[in-house]
């Protein structure tokens, strides 16, 4: 992945977290962190896979 693609994917993940927080006002910090970690892990693995 290029730096631009990584930035776009990271932005999507942050937007997802923002939307999730707005939809569910009772989300706990640890739930938010777990969800963001899971999505960032996928992005990290996708970026480090050999082409």
C-alpha positions as CSV (number, residue, x, y, z in Angstrom):
1,X,0.0,0.0,0.0
2,X,1.2,3.5,-0.7
3,X,1.3,6.2,1.9
4,X,-1.8,7.8,0.4
5,X,-3.7,4.5,0.5
6,X,-2.7,4.1,4.2
7,X,-3.8,7.6,5.0
8,X,-7.2,7.0,3.4
9,X,-7.7,3.7,5.2
10,X,-6.7,5.2,8.5
11,X,-9.1,8.1,7.9
12,X,-11.9,5.6,7.3
13,X,-11.1,3.8,10.5
14,X,-11.2,7.1,12.5
15,X,-14.4,8.1,10.8
16,X,-15.9,4.8,11.7
17,X,-15.0,5.3,15.3
18,X,-16.5,8.8,15.3
19,X,-19.7,7.5,13.8
20,X,-19.9,4.6,16.2
21,X,-19.4,7.0,19.1
22,X,-22.2,9.3,17.9
23,X,-24.6,6.4,17.3
24,X,-24.0,4.7,20.6
25,X,-23.5,7.3,23.3
26,X,-22.9,4.6,25.9
27,X,-19.8,3.1,24.2
28,X,-17.1,2.4,26.8
29,X,-13.5,3.4,26.2
30,X,-12.3,-0.2,26.2
31,X,-14.9,-1.2,23.7
32,X,-13.8,1.6,21.4
33,X,-10.1,0.7,21.8
34,X,-10.8,-2.9,21.1
35,X,-12.8,-2.1,17.9
36,X,-10.2,0.3,16.7
37,X,-7.3,-2.1,17.5
38,X,-9.0,-4.8,15.5
39,X,-9.4,-2.6,12.4
40,X,-5.9,-1.2,12.7
41,X,-4.5,-4.8,13.0
42,X,-6.1,-5.7,9.7
43,X,-4.7,-2.6,8.0
44,X,-1.3,-3.3,9.5
45,X,-1.4,-6.9,8.3
46,X,-2.6,-5.8,4.8
47,X,0.2,-3.3,4.6
48,X,2.9,-5.9,5.6
49,X,1.8,-8.7,3.3
50,X,4.3,-9.4,0.5
51,X,2.9,-8.5,-2.9
